[in-house]
């Protein structure tokens, strides 16, 4: 028997995301994985959303502005920052109830790398749904130089752990019975 075959295989739960009970007011989550914004990101997003401001796609026009170059579409910056926060804040959300107090603090350019963090501002149990609670966070995005470029408040409705019943065999987003199941390992 080799050293590798001496170990039993087992199903191990990966990151399941946070549930309502996991959030505490004052907690700050620095979200993993910064993301560099490319020209392609900006052009596609601008075209898909029909944002006709030439500042986002017309180099000749943008070069004549106070910024001297194309600016990344602000709604892309919002979408990217929110997306970066999902792993920590809303992987177990059943709905996003609102985005408030959105502020662009500085420009974002092609080639900038963004990083995001969220601070828990408040939380409360739902009065009409026993299985969820509301969590309000301030989401902040910074560029590679540490400049704050975006802040906003968002409030997802997050599942309580007892209702989600997370398991290694059925992580968030997986249907029942897909992939390796505990019964597959019993005969080994």
C-alpha positions as CSV (number, residue, x, y, z in Angstrom):
1,X,0.0,0.0,0.0
2,X,1.4,3.4,-1.0
3,X,1.3,6.4,1.3
4,X,-1.3,8.0,-1.0
5,X,-3.7,5.0,-0.9
6,X,-3.5,4.7,2.9
7,X,-5.7,7.8,3.3
8,X,-9.5,7.4,3.1
9,X,-11.3,9.7,0.7
10,X,-13.8,12.0,2.3
11,X,-16.2,14.7,1.3
12,X,-15.1,18.0,2.8
13,X,-17.2,21.2,2.8
14,X,-15.6,24.2,1.1
15,X,-16.5,27.8,1.8
16,X,-20.3,28.0,2.1
17,X,-20.5,31.7,2.4
18,X,-21.8,33.6,5.5
19,X,-25.2,33.1,6.9
20,X,-27.2,35.8,8.8
21,X,-25.8,34.6,12.2
22,X,-22.2,35.1,11.0
23,X,-22.5,38.9,10.6
24,X,-21.6,41.2,13.5
25,X,-21.9,45.0,13.3
26,X,-18.4,46.5,12.9
27,X,-16.9,43.5,11.1
28,X,-14.9,44.3,8.0
29,X,-14.3,41.8,5.2
30,X,-11.5,42.4,2.8
31,X,-12.8,40.6,-0.3
32,X,-10.3,38.3,-2.0
33,X,-9.0,38.8,-5.5
34,X,-8.4,42.2,-6.9
35,X,-9.4,42.7,-10.5
36,X,-7.8,44.7,-13.3
37,X,-10.2,46.5,-15.4
38,X,-9.5,46.1,-19.1
39,X,-10.4,48.2,-22.1
40,X,-12.5,45.3,-23.3
41,X,-14.5,45.2,-20.0
42,X,-15.3,48.9,-20.4
43,X,-16.2,48.9,-24.1
44,X,-18.4,45.8,-23.8
45,X,-20.2,47.0,-20.7
46,X,-20.7,50.5,-22.2
47,X,-22.2,49.0,-25.4
48,X,-24.3,46.3,-23.7
49,X,-25.9,49.0,-21.4
50,X,-26.2,51.5,-24.2
51,X,-24.4,54.2,-22.3
52,X,-23.9,56.8,-25.0
53,X,-21.5,59.1,-23.1
54,X,-18.5,59.4,-25.4
55,X,-16.3,59.7,-22.3
56,X,-16.4,55.9,-22.1
57,X,-15.7,54.8,-25.7
58,X,-14.4,57.8,-27.8
59,X,-10.6,58.2,-27.3
60,X,-10.5,61.5,-29.3
61,X,-13.3,63.0,-27.2
62,X,-12.0,61.7,-23.9
63,X,-8.5,63.0,-24.5
64,X,-9.9,66.6,-24.7
65,X,-11.5,66.4,-21.2
66,X,-10.0,67.2,-17.8
67,X,-9.2,63.5,-17.4
68,X,-7.3,63.3,-20.7
69,X,-8.3,59.7,-21.4
70,X,-11.3,57.3,-21.4
71,X,-13.0,56.8,-18.0
72,X,-14.4,53.4,-17.1
73,X,-18.2,53.4,-17.0
74,X,-19.2,54.0,-13.4
75,X,-22.0,51.4,-13.4
76,X,-19.3,48.8,-14.4
77,X,-17.3,49.9,-11.3
78,X,-20.4,49.4,-9.1
79,X,-21.2,46.0,-10.7
80,X,-17.6,44.8,-10.3
81,X,-17.3,45.9,-6.6
82,X,-20.7,44.3,-5.7
83,X,-19.6,41.1,-7.5
84,X,-16.3,41.1,-5.6
85,X,-18.3,41.2,-2.3
86,X,-20.7,38.4,-3.0
87,X,-18.2,35.7,-1.8
88,X,-18.3,37.2,1.7
89,X,-21.6,39.1,1.9
90,X,-24.4,37.6,-0.3
91,X,-23.5,34.1,-1.5
92,X,-26.5,33.0,0.7
93,X,-28.8,36.0,-0.1
94,X,-32.3,35.4,-1.3
95,X,-32.6,39.0,-2.6
96,X,-30.8,42.3,-2.6
97,X,-33.2,44.9,-1.1
98,X,-31.4,48.0,-2.0
99,X,-28.3,49.9,-3.0
100,X,-28.0,53.3,-1.3
101,X,-25.7,56.3,-0.9
102,X,-23.7,55.4,-4.0
103,X,-20.6,57.7,-4.4
104,X,-17.9,57.7,-7.0
105,X,-14.9,59.2,-5.2
106,X,-12.4,59.1,-8.1
107,X,-12.1,58.1,-11.7
108,X,-11.3,54.5,-12.8
109,X,-9.2,54.1,-15.9
110,X,-8.3,51.1,-18.2
111,X,-5.6,49.1,-16.4
112,X,-6.6,50.1,-12.9
113,X,-6.8,47.2,-10.4
114,X,-9.7,47.4,-8.0
115,X,-10.0,45.9,-4.5
116,X,-13.1,45.8,-2.3
117,X,-14.1,45.6,1.3
118,X,-17.4,45.6,3.2
119,X,-18.2,46.8,6.7
120,X,-21.3,45.6,8.5
121,X,-23.3,48.6,9.5
122,X,-26.5,46.9,10.9
123,X,-28.5,43.8,10.8
124,X,-32.0,42.8,11.8
125,X,-34.2,39.7,11.6
126,X,-37.1,39.8,9.1
127,X,-40.5,40.4,10.6
128,X,-42.3,38.5,7.8
129,X,-39.8,35.7,6.9
130,X,-38.4,33.5,9.6
131,X,-35.7,32.1,7.3
132,X,-33.8,35.3,6.6
133,X,-32.4,38.5,8.1
134,X,-31.3,41.8,6.6
135,X,-27.7,42.9,6.6
136,X,-26.6,46.4,5.6
137,X,-23.0,46.9,4.7
138,X,-20.9,49.7,3.4
139,X,-19.0,48.5,0.3
140,X,-15.8,50.4,-0.5
141,X,-13.6,49.9,-3.6
142,X,-10.0,51.1,-3.9
143,X,-7.6,51.3,-6.9
144,X,-4.0,49.9,-6.8
145,X,-2.7,53.1,-5.3
146,X,-5.1,52.9,-2.3
147,X,-7.4,55.6,-3.5
148,X,-11.0,55.2,-2.6
149,X,-12.9,55.2,-5.9
150,X,-16.4,54.0,-4.8
151,X,-18.6,53.6,-1.8
152,X,-22.1,52.4,-1.4
153,X,-24.5,50.8,1.1
154,X,-26.2,47.5,0.1
155,X,-28.7,45.4,2.0
156,X,-29.1,41.8,1.1
157,X,-31.7,39.5,2.7
158,X,-29.5,36.6,3.9
159,X,-30.5,33.0,4.8
160,X,-30.2,31.8,8.3
161,X,-28.0,28.7,8.6
162,X,-30.7,26.4,10.0
163,X,-32.8,26.9,6.9
164,X,-29.9,26.6,4.4
165,X,-28.7,23.3,5.8
166,X,-25.3,23.5,4.1
167,X,-23.4,20.3,3.5
168,X,-20.3,19.0,1.7
169,X,-22.5,16.9,-0.6
170,X,-24.7,19.8,-1.7
171,X,-22.9,23.2,-1.5
172,X,-24.6,26.4,-2.4
173,X,-25.9,26.3,-6.0
174,X,-25.6,22.6,-6.5
175,X,-28.6,20.4,-7.2
176,X,-29.1,17.3,-5.1
177,X,-27.2,14.2,-6.2
178,X,-24.6,15.9,-8.5
179,X,-20.9,14.8,-8.2
180,X,-19.4,12.7,-5.4
181,X,-22.0,11.8,-2.7
182,X,-21.4,10.3,0.8
183,X,-22.7,6.9,-0.4
184,X,-20.1,6.8,-3.1
185,X,-17.4,6.7,-0.4
186,X,-19.0,4.2,1.9
187,X,-17.8,1.2,-0.1
188,X,-14.1,2.3,0.0
